[in-house]
Amino acid sequence: MPEVKAARGGADANSYAIVAEANEYLDLIYGASEAWEGQVEEDKKRLLITASQQIDEMPIKYEPESDTQAMQFPVDTGESDDDGWYAVTEAAIWQALHLLETFDAIKEAENFAVSGVRSESAAGMSKTVTGLNPFKKWSPRALWLLSSYVDFRVKLRMYR
């Protein structure tokens, strides 16, 4: 089972949130707790680690606070009361929930885009793929939380 390490500025950190934080936070969000609570602990850990890795692939405007931290956050914004930690923790939780809710649809869209398929039909049903929007891979709330830290002039990389 993966171990979630979410130490602020930790040299071996692999996540911005731990399962207990996500459980507590999502318990307050209408509709979110049911989907999240239905997951086993191991899957919750994987979701949080994956969401955090995706965030770390984003082009951040600021330098990390320390040369020894494993992840991009906390950052040095020049403001003593803003290192981005609370925003990135909440964003990781939202992104993990978004992954849980949309993973199958994202993988299907990626597969269609990679193979060049634009439409298919079977047994009287048809489906048309108009293109893959990389922003659909992101929780709108996570992007909003990170908006003051991400350099959106740089194209966001599509995650695995």
Stockholm file with secondary structure:
# STOCKHOLM 1.0

chainA/1-160         MPEVKAARGGADANSYAIVAEANEYLDLIYGASEAWEGQVEEDKKRLLITASQQIDEMPIKYEPESDTQAMQFPVDTGESDDDGWYAVTEAAIWQALHLLETFDAIKEAENFAVSGVRSESAAGMSKTVTGLNPFKKWSPRALWLLSSYVDFRVKLRMYR
#=GR chainA/1-160 SS CCCCCCCTTCTTCCCSSCHHHHHHHHTTSTTHHHHHHTSCHHHHHHHHHHHHHHHHTSCBSSEESCTTCSSSCSEECSCTTCCSHHHHHHHHHHHHHHHHHHHHHHHHHHHHHHHTCCEEEETTEEEECCCCCGGGGSCHHHHHHHTTTBCTTSCCCCCC
#=GC SS_cons         CCCCCCCTTCTTCCCSSCHHHHHHHHTTSTTHHHHHHTSCHHHHHHHHHHHHHHHHTSCBSSEESCTTCSSSCSEECSCTTCCSHHHHHHHHHHHHHHHHHHHHHHHHHHHHHHHTCCEEEETTEEEECCCCCGGGGSCHHHHHHHTTTBCTTSCCCCCC
//
